[in-house]
Amino acid sequence: MADRIKSDSEAKLGLCSLAPIGEDLWATDPPQSILNRLVEHFNTVIRDVANQIGASYIPVSETLSESLKHCPKHSLTKFRFLPFYRDAFRSIVLRLDSEKIAALNGWCLHSDGVHLNRRSGLMVANLVQAFIDERLPKS
């Protein structure tokens, strides 16, 4: 898909690495360790594809992972629906923002271990903005 976009357009293409899932990058217990390996594998593929087609690689995972070094380690130990419904209630009914929900859940960059909160979303937005700014004509 990336190769087709690159060959069918003059647009400058940037491929973002995947954000970490959960916040314990050095976990040894599944499922967190399995998720870490999968994200790392897919990010290697994304980096290789970017190199092969001459696209830019936007280091989302690396940037967020660096920030996680300064956060408490919080593993995503299992997927449960109840916390997602609870957080939907907190967001929709109580009108709490993702930062407050993250704090209530003990997460640093996620609101629930999967979805990025405002802090990490801004980090990703800044990376993408830097990619765009580098490609804009200088006036």
Secondary structure, 3 states (H helix, E strand, C coil): CHHHHHHHCCCCCEEECCCCCCCCCCCCCCCHHHHHHHHHHHHHHHHHHHHHHCCEEECHHHHHHHHHCCCCCCCCCCCCHHHHHHHHHHHHCCCCCHHHHHHHHCCCCECCCCCECHHHHHHHHHHHHHHHHHHCCCC
